């Protein structure tokens, strides 16, 4: 089945999916780490081999390795208990589709074996929206990185944050997304990102208030190729 909006090389997309029936897809820290390791290993034309090194070892290998035939640039991501968000720039024809297929297959195999799970893990194929302007990019970047706030402040998307200090600390401590890499400091997991190729305004958008402002400006209405939509997977 063809997508309403084709995925075009050199363009950037917000890509997301969740567990079938809203089931959890990450239960332990190891599950999150496994998926993050696969964000590195799936980003290549080569088959995935996930043996031996820990996730940290994989990130170190990726950082030190010679450039490979990447399929996408990963510009931002976050993993939540029952869903994930990615911001991907396609750099090879069909790169996003191939990357997501490898990522979903690799993680589903791991999850099914570990938890003796049968049936589908993800809710159909991944969803995507075209990031076609800087304001929309700022909105998506903020939305992705602020997503974990929902775990401690369920009403944040409606503009209600009761304890801003607590939110700042929670985001700084949340390891399963790229907020840390852009806003806190360097770590091995930065190897997941095409950090050096990210637009400068993303590296400068590191203040909670600025992210909340960009989110609230874009959340009510934004257009994707003329269609009014809002990205709010649960």
C-alpha positions in Angstrom: 0.0 0.0 0.0 1.4 3.4 -1.1 1.8 6.2 1.5 -0.3 9.3 1.1 2.9 11.3 1.3 5.9 9.5 -0.3 9.2 9.4 1.6 11.7 11.4 -0.4 15.5 11.4 -0.2 17.1 14.5 1.4 13.8 15.3 3.2 13.1 15.0 6.9 10.2 13.1 8.6 8.7 12.6 12.0 8.3 8.8 12.3 6.5 7.0 15.1 4.7 3.8 16.1 3.4 2.1 19.2 2.7 -1.3 20.6 -0.2 -3.2 19.3 -3.2 -2.6 21.5 -1.1 0.1 23.2 0.9 -2.7 25.0 4.3 -1.8 26.5 7.2 -2.4 24.2 9.9 -1.6 26.7 9.6 -3.1 30.2 13.2 -3.1 31.6 16.2 -0.8 31.0 17.7 -3.6 28.9 14.8 -3.3 26.5 15.3 0.4 26.0 19.1 -0.2 25.6 18.5 -2.9 23.0 16.3 -0.7 20.9 18.8 2.1 21.1 21.6 -0.3 20.0 19.4 -1.3 17.1 19.0 2.4 16.1 22.8 2.2 15.3 22.9 -1.3 13.8 19.8 -1.0 11.6 21.2 2.1 10.0 23.2 0.3 7.3 22.8 -1.8 4.2 24.5 -4.6 6.1 22.5 -7.3 7.9 22.2 -6.8 11.7 24.5 -8.8 13.9 23.9 -8.2 17.6 26.2 -10.4 19.5 29.0 -9.8 22.0 29.3 -6.1 22.8 26.9 -4.4 25.1 24.9 -1.4 23.9 27.6 1.0 25.2 30.1 -1.1 23.3 28.0 -0.8 20.1 27.9 3.0 20.5 31.6 3.1 20.9 32.2 1.0 17.9 29.9 3.2 15.8 31.7 6.3 16.9 35.1 4.9 16.0 34.1 3.0 12.8 34.8 4.3 9.3 31.7 5.9 7.7 29.2 3.3 6.5 26.5 3.3 3.9 23.9 4.8 6.2 20.2 4.7 5.2 19.1 7.7 7.3 20.3 10.5 9.5 18.8 10.1 13.0 18.3 13.7 14.2 16.2 13.1 17.3 14.4 10.3 19.1 12.6 9.3 22.3 11.5 5.9 23.6 8.4 5.8 25.8 6.9 2.7 27.5 4.5 1.9 24.7 5.6 4.0 21.7 8.6 5.8 20.1 9.3 8.9 18.1 12.1 9.4 15.6 13.1 12.4 13.5 14.8 10.9 10.4 16.3 12.5 7.3 16.3 10.0 4.4 19.7 9.9 2.7 19.2 6.8 0.4 16.2 6.0 -1.7 13.8 4.0 0.4 16.2 4.5 3.3 13.5 5.2 5.9 11.4 2.2 4.9 14.5 -0.2 5.0 15.7 1.2 8.3 12.3 0.9 10.0 11.8 -2.6 8.6 15.2 -3.7 10.0 14.6 -1.9 13.3 11.1 -3.4 13.9 12.2 -6.9 12.8 15.3 -6.9 15.0 13.5 -5.6 18.1 10.5 -7.8 17.6 12.7 -10.9 17.4 14.4 -9.9 20.6 11.2 -9.1 22.4 9.4 -12.3 21.3 12.2 -14.5 22.5 12.7 -12.7 25.8 9.1 -12.6 26.8 7.8 -15.7 24.9 5.5 -13.3 23.1 3.6 -14.4 20.0 1.8 -12.2 17.5 2.6 -8.7 16.3 4.4 -6.3 18.6 3.9 -3.0 16.8 0.6 -1.5 15.7 0.9 -1.9 11.9 3.5 -0.2 9.9 5.1 3.0 11.1 3.4 6.4 10.7 5.2 9.5 9.3 4.7 13.2 8.7 6.8 15.4 6.4 8.8 18.1 8.3 8.5 20.8 5.6 9.3 24.1 7.5 11.5 25.4 10.3 8.6 26.2 12.6 7.2 22.7 12.2 10.8 21.3 12.7 11.0 23.2 16.0 7.5 22.0 17.0 8.4 18.3 16.3 11.8 18.6 17.9 10.2 20.0 21.1 7.3 17.5 21.0 9.7 14.6 20.8 12.1 15.8 23.5 9.3 16.8 25.9 7.4 13.6 25.5 8.7 11.9 28.7 7.3 14.8 30.7 4.0 12.9 30.3 5.2 10.3 32.8 5.3 12.8 35.7 3.1 15.7 34.4 0.2 14.2 32.4 -1.3 17.6 31.5 1.8 19.2 30.2 0.5 19.3 26.6 -2.4 21.4 27.7 0.1 24.0 29.1 0.0 22.8 32.8 3.3 22.1 34.5 3.1 22.1 38.3 6.7 21.7 39.1 9.1 23.1 36.5 12.2 22.3 38.6 11.2 18.6 38.8 10.6 18.5 35.1 14.0 19.9 34.3 15.7 17.3 36.5 13.5 14.5 35.1 14.4 15.3 31.5 18.1 15.7 32.3 18.0 12.2 33.9 16.0 10.5 31.2 18.4 8.4 29.2 16.2 6.9 26.5 16.1 9.9 24.1 18.2 12.5 22.5 17.3 15.3 24.9 20.4 14.4 26.9 22.6 14.6 23.8 21.4 18.1 22.8 20.7 19.6 26.2 22.8 18.0 28.8 26.2 16.6 27.6 28.1 14.1 25.5 27.8 10.4 26.1 28.5 7.2 24.0 24.8 7.1 22.9 25.4 10.2 20.8 26.7 7.8 18.1 23.0 7.1 17.3 22.6 10.7 16.0 23.9 12.5 13.0 24.7 15.2 15.5 27.2 17.2 13.4 24.7 17.3 10.5 21.8 18.6 12.6 20.6 22.1 11.9 22.3 24.7 14.2 19.0 25.8 15.6 18.4 22.4 17.1 21.7 22.5 19.0 20.8 25.9 20.3 17.2 25.0 21.3 18.3 23.7 24.7 16.1 25.6 27.1 12.9 24.1 28.6 11.0 27.3 28.3 12.0 27.7 24.6 10.9 24.1 23.8 7.6 24.7 25.6 7.1 27.9 23.6 7.8 26.2 20.3 5.5 23.3 21.2 2.6 25.5 22.2 3.0 27.7 19.0 2.7 24.6 16.8 0.4 22.3 18.7 -3.0 23.7 17.9 -2.7 23.6 14.1 0.0 22.7 11.8 -0.2 21.7 8.2 1.4 18.7 6.4 1.1 19.2 2.7 -2.1 21.1 3.2 -3.8 18.6 5.6 -4.5 19.8 9.1 -3.1 17.2 11.5 -1.7 16.8 15.0 0.8 14.1 16.0 -0.3 12.7 19.3 0.2 9.0 19.5 -0.3 7.4 22.9 
